[in-house]
Amino acid sequence: MVQLRKDPGHPPAMGARQIYEALREQIAGGVFGAAGRLPSSRALAHELGVSRTTVTAAYE
């Protein structure tokens, strides 16, 4: 599960850049290992409530 930082008083930003940054931090932090697999774009889009296009852009 990808965790996005939440700023009190503001809804979490769900743009491709924010998803990319969250994934990058979690990969660097060992949440996803070097040989680990990221969630599929469909699964992550559903989990975050964003379009698959947004997740695909974050993955690219």
Beta strands, then each sheet from edge to edge (+ up, - down):
end
